[in-house]
Structures are given as C-alpha cells and as structure tokens.
Amino acid sequence: MSIANLGFLLIIFGFALAFVAMIMLLVRSRGSGSTRGAGLILIGPIPIVFGTDRQSVKLVMILAIVLILLALAFILLPYLLGR
C-alpha cells in the first residue's frame, strides 16, 4: 500500500467518523431539550471559533491551540532534524 493510498483511506475514514458522530449526536439529543456545540475553522494559523455556550467554546479553543502547536511542530521538525 502506497502512502497516497493510505492518506486517501485516512481522509475517507475521517469523513465516515464525522458522519457517524453527527448521527449519534442527533439520536442522543432527541430525548433532551437542549443541545450544546461548538465549531472551529482553521485558516492557516488563524482560528475562527464559534459555539452555543462558554464551556464548549473553551474546549474548542484549547483544541485549536493544540492543533496550531502540532502544525508548527511538523513545520519546524525538518529544520530541527537537518542540523
């Protein structure tokens, strides 16, 4: 299996996982009257965070910081190993 095929399979798996999570959220929220949620859009290093309550937004902001640091680490890793 080539790296390109593995990458394609990981993308398909990610979409399937997101779809299953949305279905599970829909089924679980049928019984309760309120639903909480938040979202994150990363455009380069700039995060755009939105949500329905403070706790969800804080959690997504922490996720955004972790994702930005992880991306920065992967960008700088070749330079650090090249020395």
N, C-alpha and C positions, 0 to 999 in steps of 0.2 A: 504494500500500500504506500503510495507516494504521500508526500507532505501536503500537496494540493488536495488530494482526496480526503485526507484526514481533516484539513481545515474546512472543507465543504461539509463533511459529516458533522463537525462540531457546530457549524452555523445552523444546519438543519435541526440538530439536537436542541440548540438554544431556542429556536422558534417553537419547536414542539413543547419544550418545557414551559415557555411563557404561555402558550395556549392552554396547556393543562392547568397551570396556576390560575389563569383567568377563569376557567370553568369551575375550578374548586372554590375560588372566591365567590363566584356567582351563586353556587349551590349553598355555600355556608352562610351567605348574607341573606338568604331568603327568610330565615327564621327571625332575625333581629331587625330592629327598626332603623339602625344607623350603620353606616359603613365608613371606615377611615381609610385614607390612602394618600400617597404622595408619589411624585414622579421626578425624574432627573433627566435633563438633556445636557449632554456634554458637547460643546462646540470647541474643539481644541482644548485648551486648559480652562475655559470659562464655563462654570456650571450654571445652569438655569434650574432652580429647584421650585417646585410648587406642591401644594398639598392641602388637605382639609383641616388639619389640626397641627399644633405645635410639636407634639411628640413625633408624629410621622415625618414632619419636615426636618426635625433634628436628626432622626435616624438616617434619612436620605442625604443630609448634608455630611454626616460622618462617612457614609458610603462614597460620596463624591470626593472627599479629601483622600480617602484610601485609594480610589481609582486614579486620581491625579498623581499621587505619590508612586503608585505602581507603574503608571505610564512613564513618569520621569525616570524611575529606576531602570526600566527597559531601554529608554533612550540613552541614558548615560552609561549603561553596562558595557557596551563595546569600547567606549573611550577609556574606561577604568581598567578593562582587561587588556587593552592594547599596549599599555605602558610597560 
